[in-house]
């Protein structure tokens, strides 16, 4: 029968992956919000483009400003679609990390209950893979933020 100190130790070991699960949950919440905003922006730009094309299809000609705006919209939509892919990759990375941390926690518990010490190296590798996955997610999120800045910068310059 395991003693109290070993039970406390195993709970402490299981808490590290649990904290990482919570951290990834917060990161996922932020990414899902960003995903919604980017998708909504794409839909708004598509709607603006459709209205502009429909409005001018009667006249059969675009003036300089309308042509410039349509080009701007097309470039922004292309860039936003790329941003959505980056957000998707970040979300997938965080989700994979959560799965790895849950698996790590479960294996720590099962390894303790079944007294299997051979799992320790595998558990460590799983935890490290989870951390690498978080790093990938953060990298995607940072690059997506940079790309978002480029789009805003482009939109401001085109309207000048």
Buried (B, 14 or more C-beta within 10 A) or exposed (E): EEEEEEEEEBEEBBEBBBEBBEBBEEBBEEBEEBBEEBBEBBEEBEEEBEEBEEEBEEEEEBEEEBEEBBEBBEBBBEBBEBBBEBBBBBBBBBBBBBBBBBBBBBBBBEBBEEEEEEBEEBBEEBBEBBBBBBEBBBBBBEBBEEBBEEBEEBBEEBEE
